[in-house]
Amino acid sequence: MSDQRRAPAYLDEMRTLMRQVIVSDDASVPTATILAALHDHLETEDFATSLYLVWGCLGENEWESDRAADAAREWLELDHHDRDAVRRYYDHWLYDVCGYQRP
């Protein structure tokens, strides 16, 4: 696999954590773990900051557990090499769901 197609290393850890969100009754615990795991990648990985913002938003309230599970399922289905698909995911969750202001 070429360097351009290599997925960032943190994605492997995120897959495991996203699966925990899906099976959890309270997404706040696995969401806190997601945020902690992303912290070290915020300045070096392209989409880590967007992922951090999405999960910060979704992890704020226990009532967001269903939305968090939906976001985790969608994230797991993404082809993380398809930059347009990844951008659409973040656009939807950041702006449409979490309500961040579009740039």
Backbone as numpy.savetxt, mean C-alpha at the origin, in Angstrom:
# Nx Ny Nz CAx CAy CAz Cx Cy Cz
16.37 -11.47 -15.14 15.51 -10.29 -15.14 16.40 -9.05 -15.14
16.08 -8.09 -15.97 16.89 -6.88 -16.04 16.65 -6.02 -14.81
17.56 -5.09 -14.56 17.41 -4.18 -13.43 16.13 -3.37 -13.53
15.70 -3.03 -14.76 14.48 -2.25 -14.93 13.24 -3.02 -14.50
13.27 -4.33 -14.57 12.10 -5.14 -14.25 12.16 -5.70 -12.83
13.24 -5.50 -12.13 13.37 -6.04 -10.77 12.47 -5.25 -9.82
11.65 -5.98 -9.10 10.75 -5.33 -8.14 11.56 -4.88 -6.92
11.20 -3.73 -6.36 11.89 -3.29 -5.14 11.76 -4.35 -4.05
12.81 -4.51 -3.27 12.87 -5.56 -2.25 11.75 -5.45 -1.22
11.31 -4.25 -0.90 10.29 -4.11 0.14 8.95 -4.70 -0.28
8.74 -4.92 -1.57 7.46 -5.48 -2.03 7.22 -6.89 -1.50
8.27 -7.68 -1.34 8.11 -9.02 -0.78 7.53 -8.96 0.63
8.06 -8.08 1.43 7.56 -7.92 2.80 6.13 -7.38 2.78
5.83 -6.48 1.86 4.49 -5.90 1.77 3.45 -6.97 1.42
3.80 -7.92 0.56 2.84 -8.98 0.20 2.37 -9.73 1.44
3.30 -10.09 2.28 2.95 -10.80 3.51 2.06 -9.95 4.40
2.41 -8.70 4.56 1.64 -7.80 5.42 0.25 -7.52 4.85
0.15 -7.40 3.53 -1.16 -7.17 2.91 -2.08 -8.36 3.14
-1.53 -9.55 3.08 -2.34 -10.75 3.36 -2.85 -10.73 4.80
-2.04 -10.22 5.72 -2.48 -10.11 7.12 -3.63 -9.12 7.25
-3.61 -8.04 6.48 -4.71 -7.07 6.51 -6.01 -7.75 6.09
-5.94 -8.57 5.06 -7.13 -9.20 4.52 -7.80 -10.13 5.53
-7.02 -10.83 6.32 -7.60 -11.80 7.26 -7.86 -11.22 8.65
-7.44 -10.00 8.88 -7.58 -9.39 10.20 -8.96 -8.78 10.41
-9.48 -8.90 11.62 -10.73 -8.23 11.98 -10.50 -6.75 12.27
-9.29 -6.41 12.62 -8.93 -5.02 12.91 -7.65 -4.71 12.14
-7.80 -3.93 11.08 -6.66 -3.65 10.20 -5.61 -2.76 10.84
-5.89 -2.18 12.00 -4.93 -1.23 12.57 -3.60 -1.89 12.96
-3.63 -3.14 13.38 -2.39 -3.81 13.78 -1.50 -4.09 12.57
-2.00 -4.80 11.54 -1.11 -5.00 10.39 -0.79 -3.70 9.66
-1.68 -2.73 9.72 -1.40 -1.44 9.09 -0.23 -0.74 9.78
-0.18 -0.79 11.09 0.95 -0.21 11.82 2.26 -0.89 11.42
2.20 -2.19 11.20 3.39 -2.93 10.77 3.79 -2.52 9.36
2.80 -2.31 8.48 3.08 -1.83 7.13 3.78 -0.48 7.18
3.25 0.43 7.98 3.85 1.76 8.09 5.28 1.69 8.61
5.50 0.86 9.60 6.86 0.71 10.14 7.81 0.14 9.09
7.33 -0.85 8.33 8.18 -1.47 7.31 8.50 -0.51 6.18
7.56 0.37 5.85 7.78 1.32 4.76 8.69 2.49 5.16
8.76 2.77 6.43 9.47 3.95 6.91 10.89 4.06 6.34
11.62 2.97 6.30 13.01 3.01 5.83 13.13 3.18 4.32
12.02 3.07 3.60 12.06 3.13 2.14 11.47 4.42 1.57
11.06 5.32 2.43 10.35 6.51 1.96 11.18 7.39 1.04
12.47 7.43 1.24 13.32 8.30 0.42 13.97 7.58 -0.75
13.88 6.25 -0.78 14.62 5.52 -1.80 13.76 4.78 -2.81
12.54 4.46 -2.49 11.69 3.69 -3.39 10.60 4.57 -3.98
10.35 4.41 -5.26 9.44 5.29 -6.01 8.08 5.47 -5.36
7.40 4.40 -5.05 6.02 4.52 -4.61 5.83 4.26 -3.12
6.90 4.15 -2.37 6.79 3.85 -0.93 6.05 4.98 -0.19
6.28 6.22 -0.57 5.61 7.33 0.11 4.11 7.28 -0.13
3.70 7.01 -1.36 2.28 6.90 -1.66 1.65 5.75 -0.88
2.33 4.62 -0.83 1.82 3.48 -0.08 1.71 3.83 1.40
2.69 4.55 1.91 2.68 4.98 3.31 1.47 5.88 3.59
1.19 6.81 2.70 0.06 7.72 2.88 -1.28 6.97 2.83
-1.41 6.04 1.91 -2.64 5.25 1.81 -2.87 4.49 3.11
-1.85 3.81 3.59 -2.04 2.96 4.78 -2.11 3.79 6.05
-1.52 4.95 6.05 -1.72 5.86 7.18 -3.18 6.27 7.28
-3.77 6.55 6.15 -5.19 6.93 6.09 -6.08 5.76 6.48
-5.86 4.61 5.89 -6.74 3.46 6.11 -6.59 2.87 7.51
-5.45 3.08 8.13 -5.22 2.50 9.45 -5.67 3.37 10.60
-6.20 4.55 10.30 -6.59 5.49 11.36 -7.78 5.02 12.18
-8.70 4.31 11.56 -9.95 3.95 12.24 -10.26 2.47 12.06
-10.77 1.86 13.10 -11.13 0.45 13.02 -12.19 0.23 11.94
-13.10 1.21 11.75 -14.14 1.06 10.74 -13.60 1.02 9.32
-12.33 1.35 9.13 -11.71 1.29 7.81 -11.21 -0.10 7.47
-11.42 -1.10 8.34 -10.89 -2.44 8.10 -11.37 -3.03 6.78
-12.64 -2.83 6.45 -13.14 -3.36 5.17 -12.47 -2.68 3.99
-12.33 -1.37 4.06 -11.63 -0.64 3.00 -10.18 -1.06 2.91
-9.56 -1.25 4.06 -8.16 -1.68 4.07 -8.02 -3.04 3.41
-8.94 -3.94 3.69 -8.90 -5.27 3.06 -9.06 -5.14 1.55
-9.95 -4.27 1.11 -10.13 -4.04 -0.33 -8.84 -3.49 -0.95
-8.23 -2.51 -0.28 -6.99 -1.93 -0.78 -5.88 -2.97 -0.84
-5.82 -3.84 0.17 -4.80 -4.89 0.19 -5.01 -5.88 -0.95
-6.26 -6.29 -1.16 -6.55 -7.22 -2.26 -6.15 -6.61 -3.60
-6.54 -5.37 -3.81 -6.19 -4.70 -5.08 -4.68 -4.57 -5.23
-4.01 -4.25 -4.14 -2.55 -4.09 -4.19 -1.88 -5.42 -4.54
-2.38 -6.51 -3.97 -1.80 -7.83 -4.25 -2.02 -8.25 -5.71
-3.09 -7.78 -6.32 -3.40 -8.13 -7.70 -2.61 -7.30 -8.71
-2.02 -6.21 -8.28 -1.27 -5.31 -9.17 -0.05 -5.98 -9.76
0.22 -5.66 -11.02 1.52 -5.97 -11.61 2.39 -4.77 -11.25
3.27 -4.93 -10.28 4.06 -3.82 -9.77 5.11 -3.31 -10.77
5.23 -4.00 -11.90 6.11 -3.53 -12.97 5.35 -2.62 -13.94
4.05 -2.63 -13.88 3.20 -1.80 -14.73 3.00 -0.46 -14.02
3.85 0.50 -14.34 3.85 1.78 -13.64 2.52 2.51 -13.76
1.86 2.39 -14.91 0.56 3.05 -15.08 -0.50 2.43 -14.16
-0.49 1.12 -14.04 -1.44 0.45 -13.14 -1.18 0.83 -11.69
0.08 0.92 -11.32 0.43 1.30 -9.95 -0.01 2.75 -9.69
0.21 3.62 -10.65 -0.23 5.02 -10.50 -1.75 5.11 -10.35
-2.49 4.32 -11.16 -3.95 4.33 -11.05 -4.39 3.86 -9.67
-3.73 2.83 -9.13 -4.04 2.34 -7.79 -3.86 3.48 -6.77
-2.71 4.13 -6.81 -2.44 5.20 -5.86 -3.37 6.39 -6.06
-3.64 6.74 -7.30 -4.57 7.84 -7.55 -5.94 7.55 -6.93
-6.43 6.33 -7.13 -7.74 5.97 -6.58 -7.73 6.03 -5.05
-6.76 5.36 -4.43 -6.76 5.25 -2.97 -6.37 6.55 -2.30
-5.40 7.27 -2.85 -4.98 8.53 -2.23 -6.03 9.64 -2.37
-6.54 9.81 -3.58 -7.39 10.96 -3.85 -8.88 10.64 -3.75
-9.31 9.53 -4.35 -10.74 9.21 -4.35 -11.22 8.68 -3.01
-10.42 7.85 -2.36 -10.85 7.22 -1.11 -10.38 8.01 0.11
-9.09 8.28 0.19 -8.54 8.95 1.37 -8.77 10.46 1.37
-9.04 11.03 0.22 -9.37 12.43 0.16 -8.22 13.40 0.15
-7.01 12.91 -0.14 -5.90 13.85 -0.30 -6.18 14.72 -1.51
-5.68 15.95 -1.47 -5.89 16.88 -2.58 -4.95 16.51 -3.73
-5.52 16.46 -4.92 -4.69 16.16 -6.10 -3.72 17.31 -6.34
-2.50 16.96 -6.77 -1.51 18.02 -7.05 -1.92 18.86 -8.26
